[in-house]
């Protein structure tokens, strides 16, 4: 039975590839020696072995060719991995998020102070803070830290995102604290700047169980001394709300300059809240000393009249689109509901490769597309087209095969599957626009030749959109 090898870093992979290359040469030398001896033997104890020897020599050649190909592939892969500026494979997702422009680097020396606040202090039922807690559940670990999935609930300024955004808090030694923003620090508080309270020393505030923390001498680093470090950067990895299509009811606070830090995967214009209905008291604890601090307390007012994010049109098309004039030839498929934008690379075509999937796989694809798109016919078709294009692109086929579901669920490809937000659209909850677009695409309808996309807000990625609120493709 073959033994498994756990590889945790690129250096280990490169080392193993080098070892294989070395052993390959040893095997080649031994094989050549054996071949030479076989060819020099015409008989042994009266038995003609020349023919058998030639066959064996030929087999050795074939085996060596296979080994050489395997070694070459591993060496190529390890060389590719070396191109990543990341030491641990567990951080590749963070690396990719940084490359897409969603990482915020902090000035040196900030973030070593960790304050805390009680989750139960959030009482404004109209706020995103309350909504997040209600939808995700108010769950605490054994130490009383608020958790949503495997992420710690925290408060930050809007420099790093909005309520519901997944963030990776990267410490100066490279270690990552996986968090989700559950509240927003008020930059109008005395001593609070764009980085956080205490003139940026307190970047991250942990949300805890009020009943077990307040009135005690507990500190954040008392439980987690490994967090007693400065923070070098924070990587925004997408919104819980946007990934679950909560645009129509979401509310958000603006920062002191009236702008919003838009999240990594879907974006909308957010408005400034104008009034406050309740306040939350935040307590600080200095991680450098590990002692409870009463040196400052501060409040953050939750706006009761926060403006909601504008509703998304079911078919919001950008300037430059033209009607689709072709017909599918199938009475069950009406392609006139889609749009072309030839200048941006979008042209509806029919008669492409069709795919048959099970009812379960169809539902899963609809859920993933619903979570990734702006829910319009055009952007939903663009998302499923990307998935199906990968099923026919040689590099993607080599990596993940020709099955649409395999492409859609491949590791580190579609964040909505990775984080589980697609589940909100399972059991038939995907919009009709999405279900129709997926069905049409599986029957051979496509609207572009792109293989990847980023969220609408990743303006540096491309300007290729089929809707104003949709993804950017290239």
N, C-alpha and C positions, 0 to 999 in steps of 0.2 A: 504494500500500500504506500502510495506517495505521501510524504510528509508535507504539511503546510508550513509556509514561512510567513511570519508577520513582519511587514515592512512599514516602519513608522516615519521614515524620513528619506529625502532624496539622496542623501549621502549613502545610506544603506543600499538603496537601489543601484547607485553607480558602482559601489563596491562589489555587489553581487554580480553585476554585469562584467566587471573587470575579471572577477574570479572565473566566471564562465568562459570568458575569452581565453584566459590562461589555460584552463583545463581543456578547452577545445583544441588548443595547439598540442597539448600533451597527447590527447586522443588521436589527433592527426598523425603525430610521430609514431605512435604505437601501431596505428592502422597501416601506415606505409611500411613499417618493418614487417608486419604480419603478411601483407600483400607480397612483399619481396620474397619472403621465405616460401609462401605458397606457390609462387610461380616457379621456384627453383626445384620443387618436388615433383618428380614425374611419377614415382610410385613409392609406396610404403608397405613393406612386408608383402610385396607381390600384388598390392591393390593399386589400381590406377586412380590417382587422386587429382590428376591435372585438371580435368573438367570441373570437378567439384571445387577445386581451388580457385579456378577462374570465376565461377559463380559467386563464391564467397567474397573474392576480391571486389567484384562488381557491387555486391550488396554493401560492402564496407564503404565504397565510394558513395553510394546513394545515401547511406546513413550519415556520412560526413557532410554531404550537401545539405541534408535536412538540419543537422546540428549547426552548420554554418549560417543557415537562414535564420534559425531561432536566435542564435547569438547576435546576429546583425540587427534583428528586430528589437531585442532587449537593449542593445547598445543605443539604438536610435531613440527608443523611448526614454532611456535614462538621460540621454543628451538633451532631449526636449524638456524633461523635468528640470534639468539644470538651468533652463532659461527662466524658470519661475523664481522670483526673489522671495522665496518662502521656504523655511526649513522643515516644516511639519505638514504632512498632507492634510491633517485636520484643519489647517488654516487656509487651504486653497480657496475655499468659498469666500473667506474674508479678503484674500488677495484679489480675487476677481472683482469683488465689490469695490475695492479701492481703485482698481484699474478703470472702472466705469465712472469714476469721479464722485463717488458717494462717501468718501472718507474725509473727515475733518481733522486736520492735524492741530494739536494744541501747542501753545508756546511752552517752553521747558519749565519745569518746576510747579505745574498745576495739578490739582486733582487728588492730592494725598489726604484731604479731609473728607470724611464720609459722614454726612448727617443722616437722619431718618425721620420718617413721618408715619403716622398711623393710617392705614388704608381706610378704616372706618370713618375717618374725618371727612371724607368726600361724601357730601350729602346732597349736592345739587343734581337732581334727577335729569336735568336737561343737558348736562355736560357730557363731553366725550369721556371724561374720567370715570363718571358713574356708569356710562354705557359699557365701557370696556370691562369694568369690574363685574357688571351684571352678566354680560355675554360670556366672558371667559371664566367667571366664577372667582370668588374671593378665597383663594387657596394659599395656605402657608406651609412652609416646611417645618421640620421638627424644631428649628431654632426661632421660628416666628417670622421668617422673611417671606414676603409676598412672592408668589411664583405663578407664572402662566406657562404651562408646559415645563420646559427645562430652563426657562429664562426668569431672571430676577426682575421684579417690577421696580422701577426707579423713577425719579423726577429729574429732569434736566431743563435747560433753557431751550428755546426754539432754535437755537443755533444748530442743534443736533437732530432736530425733527419735531414731530408732533405726537400727541397722545396716540398710542397704539403702534408706534413705529418700533420695529425690531432693531436693536443696535448691538454692536459688538464693542465693548469698552476694552481697548488695547492698552495694557500697562507698559511702562518703560522697558520692562524686561521681555516684552513680547507676549506675555500671557494674556488670555482673553477672558473677560467676564461677560457672559451672554445675558443680555438684558432686554427689556421692553419698556418703553416710556409709558408710565401710568399717570403722571402728573407733570405740570409745567412750572418751572421756577419763575417767579415774578421779577423781571429785570428792573422794575421800578423800586424794588426794595433797596434800602441803604446798603451799600457795599456789594451789590450784585451787578455784574457786568455780563457781557455776552457769553462768557464761559461758565459762570455760576456765581454762587454767593461767596462771601469772604474774599472778594476781589479775585474770584476765579480759583481759589484754593479748594472750594467745595463744588466740584463739577457734577458729581453723581450723588443723589440722595436716595437712600433705599427705603422702600415702602415696607412697613412691618405691621405686625399684629398689635394694635393699640392696647388691647386688654392685657397683653403679657409683657409689653415693653415700657409703656408709660409709667412713670413713677418708680423706675428701677435704675440701677447703674449700668445697664447693658450698653455695650458699644458695638458698632458694626465690626471693627477689626478685632474686637474681643473674640468674636466667633470666627472671623476670617482674617487672621494675621497676614495671610498671603496677599491681601489687598492693600497692605500698607506701603503702597508705591505711587509714584506720580503716574498720570495718565498721558500717553503720547498721542493717541488719536481715538476717534470714535467713528465707526463705520455704520452708516444707515443701510439696512437691508430690506426695507419694504414695510408697508403698513398693514397691520392686522385688519383695519377697516377697509382699506382700498382693495386688499386681496379678497375680501369677502363681499365686495360691492355694496358698501354701506354709504355711498356718496349722498344719497337722498336725505339721510337723517343725521349725517355727521356734523359736529360743530368743532370749531378750533379757535384757540387763542392766538392773537398776533403778538409779535415781539415788540420791543419798545420803538422800533423804527417803522412799524406798520407793515413790515413784510413777513413772509412765512418761509421757513425752511421746508421745501417740498420734499416728499419722501421718495424713496428709490425707485418705485415701480409704477405708480400711477399718480397723476397730479391733477390738481384743480385749483382755481383761484379761491383763496380763503379771505374772509373779511375780519375786520377788527371787532372784538367784543367791546361793548360799550358800558356794561354795568355789571355789578357783582351781587350775588345773592347769598353767598356763604363764604366763610374763610376757613383755611386749614392751617393749623399751627405746625411748624416744622422744627424739629430738635436737632442740634448738631452734636457730633462727637468727634474730637480731633484724633485722627488715626495715628498721628505721630506719637502722641503721648498715650493713647489708648484710654484716656480718661473721659468721663462724661463732662460735657461743657455746657455751662449756662451763660457763656459769654455773649451769645447772641441767639435770639429767636426771631422768627420772621413769619409773616403771613402771606398767603397767596389767595387772592379772591377769585372765585370761579364765576365767570359771567353767566347770568341767567338768560341774557338776550344775545348770546353769541350767534352770529349769522351762520346759517347753514351753507354747506357747500352746494353750489348750483347743481340742479338736476342735469343728468346726462340725456341728451337726445338719443332716441333709438337709432337714428341714422344721421348723425352730424357729419356732413361731408365738407372738406376744406375747399377753398377756391381752387379752380383748375380741374375739377372732376367733370366728367362727361357721362351721359347715359350709356348703358350697355345696349348695343343694337343687335347683337347676335342672339340666336336662339339655341337652346340646348338640344332640341330634337326629342326631348323627353317631356311628355305632358305633365309630369309630376315635378318638373324643375323649371321655375321661372327666374331666369337670371336678370330680368329687367330691374329687379329690386337692388341690384348692386351697381357700383359706379366704377368707371375707369379714371385713372389719373396718369396718363402716359408720361408726363414730365417727371413723375416721381417713381416710375417703374411699375405701376399697377395697371394691369390689363386683364380683364376677365376672359378666360379661355375655357373651352369645354372639350370633352373627349380625352382628357388626361387619364392616367392610370387610375382605375377604380380599386377600392379595397372593400372586402367583406369582413365585417367584424361582428362579434356576438353582441347581444343586447347589453350585456354587462359592460363590455369594452366601449360600446357607443356611449353609454351613460357616463362612463369615466372620462372619455374624451370631451364630452359636452361640459362636464364640470370643470375640467382643467381649462378649456377655452373660455368658459364664462368668467373664471377667476383671472385669466390673463388679459382679456380684451375689455373694450369699453362697452360691450354688449350690443353694439350696432351690427347690422348685417355685414357691413364692409370690413370692420376690424376683426370681427369673429371669423370671417372667411380668411382674412390675412393671417390670423394666428394658426388656424388649422392647416392652411396652405404651407406655412413654415414647417409644421410637423411632417406633413406629407412630402414636402420637398426633401427633407432629410432622409426619408425612406428611400429616396432614389439617388442621393448624392454619395459617391463612393466612400469618402472619408467618414461620413456619418453612418453609412451602412456597416463599414468595418468596425466602428465603435459600438453601435447599438442595434444593428440589424434592420430589417425591412418592415417590421411590425409597427404601426402607428403608436400603439400603446407603449411599446418598448422605448420608442423615441421620446414620448411625452413623459415617461416616468424615469428616464435615465438619471443617474446621480448628478447633482449640481447643474441641471439644465433649466428646469422650470420651477421657479421658487415656490409657486403656489402648491405644487405637489409636494415639494420637500417640506414645507411648513404645515401642510395639511389644510390650508384655507380653501382648497377646492371642495372639501367635504360639505361646505355650506350649499353647494349646488347639486349634490347627489340626490337620489330619490326623486328625480323629475323636476328639481327646482331650478334648473338652468333655464334662462329666458327662451321664449319661442324663437327669437332672432338667432340665438346661438345654436339651438337644436337644428334649425333649418340650415344654417350655414355649414354645420358639421356634416349633416346628411348630404347636402349638395356636393361638398368637397369629396366625401367618400365615393360619390358617384362620378367624379371626374371633373368637377368645377374647381378652378384655381384663379387667383388674381395677382400673383407675382412670382418671381423666381428667387426671392431672398431666402437665406438659410438661418437668419438670426434677427432678433429684435431686442430693443430695450424699451423702458418705460417712456411715456410721453415727455417727462421732465428731463430726461437725459439728452439735453439739446446738443451736446457735443458729439453724440453718437452718429446721428444723421438727420436729415430733414425730410426723409421719405415716410410720409404718413398718408393714409387713405381717409382718415377722419381727424378733425381738430383735436379730439380727446383721446385718440388711439395711440398705439405704440409707434416707435420709430424703427424702421426696418433697413437691413442691409445684408 
